[in-house]
Amino acid sequence: MNPIDLATFWPGYAVVASSQHAENTLTLILEPLASELPRCGRCLEPIPLIHDRRVRDVRDRDLFDQRVQLQVPVRRVDCLSCGRVPERVDWLEPASRLTQRLRAWV
């Protein structure tokens, strides 16, 4: 049997820790991959200048019988053309607490 490759669920991020808080809730802590530059949330250009980062709690679609809660660090970048904006995360809408996969499933 093949293991599940969790990296395909959240491109650009890696799972660094996990914990089970409640009976059916799985919390996964993600970290951005160091090999990829964040992209500006407006112009989508890769930006090496990171101003700060905030951890956002995001709900994802259930995995088997477990509710999945993600802790995702979202960085704000200093874009030379757009100013200070949140980075673009392809699988997460701006300021959303639900992944696109969960929104499509609901």
Backbone as a chain_set.jsonl record, in Angstrom:
{"seq": "MNPIDLATFWPGYAVVASSQHAENTLTLILEPLASELPRCGRCLEPIPLIHDRRVRDVRDRDLFDQRVQLQVPVRRVDCLSCGRVPERVDWLEPASRLTQRLRAWV", "coords": {"N": [[0.84, -1.18, 0.0], [0.556, 2.232, -0.82], [1.902, 5.177, 0.702], [0.189, 8.24, 1.667], [0.829, 11.162, -0.063], [1.209, 14.07, 1.353], [2.118, 16.516, 0.474], [1.032, 17.129, -1.971], [-1.488, 18.112, -1.449], [-1.258, 20.718, -0.416], [0.303, 22.781, -2.152], [3.549, 24.248, -2.236], [3.922, 24.282, 0.447], [4.953, 22.494, 3.378], [4.219, 19.814, 5.603], [5.022, 20.102, 8.913], [4.478, 19.376, 11.48], [2.096, 17.564, 13.46], [-0.942, 17.103, 15.291], [-3.385, 15.639, 17.425], [-6.19, 16.954, 18.656], [-8.95, 16.951, 19.585], [-11.405, 14.335, 19.677], [-11.987, 13.728, 16.976], [-10.449, 15.533, 15.486], [-7.825, 16.705, 13.582], [-4.889, 18.475, 13.687], [-2.762, 20.161, 11.573], [0.428, 21.496, 11.123], [1.789, 23.755, 8.973], [4.574, 24.781, 6.953], [6.111, 27.182, 4.831], [7.826, 26.238, 1.832], [11.317, 26.497, 1.623], [12.592, 26.632, -0.759], [11.022, 27.985, -2.564], [10.043, 31.188, -3.646], [7.898, 33.635, -2.146], [4.884, 34.863, -3.722], [3.615, 37.951, -4.925], [0.455, 39.103, -3.849], [-1.082, 40.646, -5.532], [0.174, 41.369, -8.121], [1.365, 38.965, -8.692], [4.063, 38.422, -8.984], [7.24, 36.89, -8.183], [8.598, 37.551, -5.0], [11.331, 38.47, -3.054], [11.429, 39.908, -0.697], [10.382, 39.784, 2.465], [8.099, 40.976, 4.756], [6.625, 40.4, 7.187], [5.065, 37.673, 9.006], [2.067, 35.883, 9.606], [0.21, 33.548, 11.454], [-2.407, 31.695, 10.225], [-5.431, 30.147, 11.028], [-6.933, 27.564, 9.364], [-9.566, 25.802, 7.861], [-9.779, 22.619, 6.409], [-10.831, 20.149, 3.993], [-12.284, 17.096, 5.21], [-10.227, 14.347, 6.188], [-10.392, 11.129, 5.697], [-11.889, 9.966, 8.557], [-11.332, 12.181, 10.037], [-11.524, 15.568, 11.064], [-9.917, 18.244, 9.527], [-7.711, 20.668, 10.521], [-5.766, 23.407, 9.708], [-2.708, 25.081, 10.376], [-1.461, 27.77, 9.031], [1.254, 29.672, 8.024], [1.059, 32.861, 6.771], [2.649, 35.082, 4.743], [3.508, 38.58, 4.612], [4.523, 40.538, 1.961], [6.976, 42.828, 0.642], [6.358, 44.273, -2.075], [7.813, 45.713, -4.925], [6.314, 47.087, -6.807], [3.631, 47.007, -5.95], [3.537, 47.533, -3.233], [3.127, 46.824, 0.279], [1.803, 43.754, 0.662], [-0.278, 40.804, 1.225], [1.017, 37.507, 0.622], [0.445, 35.43, -2.285], [-1.423, 32.554, -2.054], [-2.038, 29.674, -3.637], [-4.029, 27.726, -3.134], [-5.727, 28.86, -1.348], [-8.051, 31.325, -0.713], [-7.745, 34.948, -0.559], [-7.724, 36.191, 2.757], [-9.426, 34.185, 3.599], [-10.816, 31.561, 5.609], [-11.204, 29.022, 4.876], [-10.179, 26.325, 2.816], [-9.837, 26.087, -0.781], [-10.492, 23.539, -1.638], [-12.228, 22.575, 0.388], [-14.302, 24.439, 0.116], [-15.222, 23.834, -2.473], [-16.113, 21.24, -2.054], [-18.195, 21.574, -0.223]], "CA": [[0.0, 0.0, 0.0], [1.346, 3.444, -0.927], [1.543, 6.233, 1.662], [-0.414, 9.445, 1.114], [1.774, 12.264, -0.198], [0.492, 15.255, 1.798], [2.616, 17.709, -0.212], [0.172, 17.431, -3.118], [-2.679, 18.809, -0.98], [-0.955, 22.122, -0.147], [1.531, 23.114, -2.892], [4.353, 25.344, -1.701], [4.024, 24.123, 1.892], [5.261, 21.158, 3.884], [3.704, 19.528, 6.936], [6.161, 19.969, 9.822], [4.025, 18.775, 12.733], [0.676, 17.247, 13.523], [-1.421, 16.722, 16.612], [-4.805, 15.33, 17.472], [-6.681, 17.635, 19.847], [-10.214, 16.368, 20.013], [-11.576, 12.95, 19.246], [-11.959, 13.603, 15.517], [-9.843, 16.713, 14.878], [-6.398, 16.599, 13.321], [-4.287, 19.771, 13.397], [-1.501, 20.067, 10.843], [1.177, 22.75, 11.085], [2.486, 23.86, 7.7], [5.624, 25.786, 6.786], [6.418, 27.38, 3.409], [9.071, 25.643, 1.357], [12.391, 27.486, 1.496], [13.058, 26.664, -2.147], [10.114, 28.784, -3.383], [9.81, 32.566, -3.222], [6.479, 34.01, -2.109], [4.438, 35.699, -4.838], [2.77, 39.088, -4.566], [-0.96, 38.796, -3.943], [-1.716, 41.463, -6.575], [0.78, 41.221, -9.452], [1.794, 37.56, -8.774], [5.508, 38.318, -9.213], [8.004, 36.38, -7.037], [9.155, 38.654, -4.205], [12.211, 37.958, -1.996], [11.371, 40.763, 0.485], [9.293, 39.383, 3.366], [7.956, 41.947, 5.837], [6.29, 39.642, 8.393], [4.213, 36.507, 8.776], [1.046, 35.621, 10.61], [-0.35, 32.205, 11.349], [-3.85, 31.693, 10.009], [-6.101, 28.86, 11.216], [-7.73, 27.308, 8.165], [-10.257, 24.51, 7.862], [-9.686, 21.909, 5.139], [-11.76, 19.024, 3.855], [-11.998, 15.96, 6.082], [-9.339, 13.292, 5.716], [-11.017, 9.93, 6.249], [-12.869, 10.33, 9.583], [-10.751, 13.265, 10.83], [-11.646, 16.964, 10.642], [-8.56, 18.754, 9.341], [-7.477, 22.075, 10.831], [-4.407, 23.76, 9.302], [-2.087, 26.316, 10.855], [-0.705, 28.185, 7.85], [1.861, 31.001, 8.094], [0.881, 33.668, 5.565], [3.628, 36.167, 4.817], [3.286, 39.826, 3.883], [5.732, 40.836, 1.202], [7.177, 44.205, 0.194], [6.454, 44.269, -3.532], [8.329, 46.991, -5.416], [5.297, 47.796, -7.586], [2.317, 47.008, -5.284], [3.63, 47.901, -1.826], [3.092, 45.731, 1.249], [0.59, 42.962, 0.425], [-0.138, 39.388, 1.577], [1.452, 36.647, -0.471], [-0.577, 34.64, -2.965], [-1.431, 31.118, -1.777], [-2.909, 29.196, -4.706], [-5.136, 26.893, -2.665], [-6.417, 29.591, -0.28], [-8.478, 32.664, -1.124], [-7.276, 35.98, 0.37], [-8.474, 36.398, 3.999], [-10.385, 33.103, 3.818], [-10.503, 30.56, 6.632], [-11.54, 27.733, 4.276], [-9.42, 26.055, 1.601], [-10.663, 25.949, -1.982], [-10.962, 22.149, -1.678], [-13.396, 22.485, 1.259], [-15.372, 25.247, -0.475], [-15.767, 23.08, -3.602], [-16.797, 20.056, -1.521], [-19.455, 22.0, 0.399]], "C": [[0.889, 1.25, 0.0], [0.932, 4.458, 0.124], [0.939, 7.432, 0.935], [0.644, 10.544, 1.089], [1.036, 13.555, 0.141], [0.942, 16.523, 1.087], [1.738, 18.075, -1.403], [-1.089, 18.183, -2.703], [-2.447, 20.308, -0.841], [0.352, 22.497, -0.846], [2.229, 24.34, -2.311], [4.562, 25.257, -0.204], [4.334, 22.675, 2.24], [4.664, 21.01, 5.277], [4.903, 19.287, 7.851], [5.766, 19.337, 11.151], [2.539, 18.481, 12.631], [0.317, 16.874, 14.953], [-2.914, 16.471, 16.531], [-5.344, 15.897, 18.778], [-7.946, 17.0, 20.387], [-10.299, 14.955, 19.445], [-11.436, 12.795, 17.733], [-11.321, 14.799, 14.827], [-8.334, 16.543, 14.795], [-5.877, 17.98, 12.951], [-2.937, 19.543, 12.745], [-0.855, 21.442, 10.796], [2.01, 22.747, 9.808], [3.547, 24.942, 7.759], [5.877, 25.951, 5.293], [7.752, 26.743, 3.044], [10.117, 26.73, 1.145], [12.859, 27.634, 0.056], [12.189, 27.543, -3.051], [9.948, 30.182, -2.799], [8.306, 32.825, -3.12], [6.148, 34.901, -3.302], [3.527, 36.794, -4.315], [1.307, 38.716, -4.78], [-1.681, 39.586, -5.011], [-1.135, 41.171, -7.952], [1.324, 39.815, -9.707], [3.271, 37.375, -9.115], [6.184, 37.706, -7.991], [8.718, 37.531, -6.327], [10.057, 38.074, -3.105], [12.112, 38.749, -0.689], [10.148, 40.421, 1.334], [9.258, 40.362, 4.531], [7.659, 41.24, 7.161], [5.448, 38.439, 8.006], [3.259, 36.341, 9.934], [0.495, 34.229, 10.381], [-1.864, 32.316, 11.251], [-4.382, 30.28, 10.223], [-7.095, 28.666, 10.09], [-8.336, 25.916, 8.272], [-10.145, 23.91, 6.472], [-10.68, 20.757, 5.135], [-11.315, 17.867, 4.745], [-11.077, 14.963, 5.391], [-9.762, 12.016, 6.427], [-12.047, 10.35, 7.295], [-12.395, 11.492, 10.456], [-11.091, 14.63, 10.23], [-10.237, 17.535, 10.581], [-8.548, 20.257, 9.576], [-6.015, 22.363, 10.49], [-3.96, 25.033, 10.012], [-1.084, 26.729, 9.783], [-0.076, 29.548, 8.091], [1.704, 31.704, 6.749], [1.771, 34.897, 5.714], [3.105, 37.412, 4.103], [4.607, 40.188, 3.236], [5.771, 42.317, 0.847], [7.439, 44.177, -1.307], [6.894, 45.656, -3.993], [7.286, 47.77, -6.204], [3.958, 47.921, -6.854], [2.357, 47.479, -3.831], [3.603, 46.666, -0.936], [1.751, 44.994, 1.126], [0.809, 41.534, 0.913], [0.306, 38.581, 0.355], [0.265, 35.903, -1.079], [-0.375, 33.177, -2.608], [-2.475, 30.525, -2.718], [-4.14, 28.44, -4.218], [-5.962, 27.567, -1.564], [-6.767, 30.985, -0.771], [-7.957, 33.703, -0.122], [-8.247, 36.169, 1.537], [-9.497, 35.311, 4.287], [-9.891, 32.166, 4.917], [-10.854, 29.15, 6.169], [-10.698, 27.538, 3.018], [-10.378, 25.947, 0.416], [-11.223, 24.545, -2.101], [-12.204, 21.983, -0.805], [-14.568, 23.269, 0.678], [-16.028, 24.507, -1.642], [-16.557, 21.862, -3.127], [-18.145, 20.425, -0.905], [-20.416, 22.446, -0.681]], "O": [[1.868, 1.311, 0.743], [-0.256, 4.595, 0.415], [1.151, 7.615, -0.264], [1.28, 10.822, 2.106], [0.309, 14.084, -0.7], [0.215, 17.516, 1.095], [1.711, 19.239, -1.802], [-1.706, 18.838, -3.543], [-3.351, 21.096, -1.121], [1.402, 22.53, -0.204], [1.592, 25.328, -1.946], [5.295, 26.064, 0.367], [4.014, 21.756, 1.486], [4.611, 21.974, 6.04], [5.706, 18.386, 7.606], [6.62, 18.82, 11.871], [1.824, 19.071, 11.822], [1.153, 16.395, 15.719], [-3.611, 17.021, 15.679], [-5.018, 15.413, 19.862], [-7.986, 16.561, 21.536], [-9.364, 14.463, 18.812], [-10.831, 11.831, 17.262], [-11.634, 15.057, 13.665], [-7.661, 16.276, 15.791], [-6.367, 18.592, 12.002], [-2.082, 18.834, 13.276], [-1.507, 22.434, 10.468], [2.829, 21.854, 9.589], [3.432, 25.901, 8.522], [5.862, 24.965, 4.557], [8.685, 26.715, 3.847], [9.826, 27.768, 0.551], [13.457, 28.648, -0.306], [12.574, 27.821, -4.186], [9.737, 30.337, -1.596], [7.529, 32.296, -3.914], [7.013, 35.602, -3.826], [2.762, 36.584, -3.374], [0.962, 38.085, -5.78], [-2.802, 39.23, -5.373], [-1.865, 40.767, -8.857], [1.709, 39.506, -10.835], [3.683, 36.279, -9.496], [5.757, 37.967, -6.867], [9.354, 38.372, -6.962], [9.593, 37.265, -2.302], [12.651, 38.314, 0.329], [9.017, 40.733, 0.961], [10.262, 40.559, 5.215], [8.362, 41.455, 8.149], [5.158, 38.216, 6.831], [3.592, 36.617, 11.087], [0.337, 33.791, 9.241], [-2.513, 32.949, 12.085], [-3.846, 29.323, 9.664], [-7.987, 29.489, 9.881], [-7.684, 24.974, 8.722], [-10.381, 24.59, 5.473], [-11.289, 20.44, 6.157], [-10.124, 17.685, 4.999], [-11.141, 14.765, 4.178], [-9.515, 11.849, 7.621], [-13.006, 11.039, 6.947], [-12.989, 11.762, 11.5], [-10.96, 14.826, 9.022], [-9.446, 17.324, 11.5], [-9.268, 21.013, 8.926], [-5.122, 21.642, 10.936], [-4.755, 25.951, 10.218], [-0.016, 26.133, 9.639], [-0.803, 30.509, 8.342], [2.159, 31.206, 5.719], [1.661, 35.65, 6.681], [2.364, 37.32, 3.124], [5.663, 40.151, 3.867], [4.734, 42.976, 0.763], [8.582, 44.071, -1.753], [6.392, 46.663, -3.495], [7.36, 48.997, -6.267], [3.214, 48.866, -7.118], [1.314, 47.792, -3.258], [4.012, 45.584, -1.356], [0.698, 45.546, 1.447], [1.952, 41.087, 1.01], [0.005, 38.931, -0.786], [-0.786, 35.77, -0.451], [0.7, 32.619, -2.827], [-3.66, 30.838, -2.61], [-5.195, 28.518, -4.847], [-6.795, 26.924, -0.925], [-5.892, 31.739, -1.194], [-7.748, 33.373, 1.045], [-9.454, 36.292, 1.328], [-10.359, 35.499, 5.144], [-8.687, 32.009, 5.119], [-10.811, 28.2, 6.952], [-10.521, 28.474, 2.239], [-11.579, 25.742, 0.593], [-12.327, 24.37, -2.617], [-13.15, 21.311, -1.217], [-15.709, 22.81, 0.742], [-17.249, 24.545, -1.79], [-17.561, 21.498, -3.739], [-19.12, 19.687, -1.044], [-21.54, 22.847, -0.381]]}, "num_chains": 1, "name": "protein.A"}
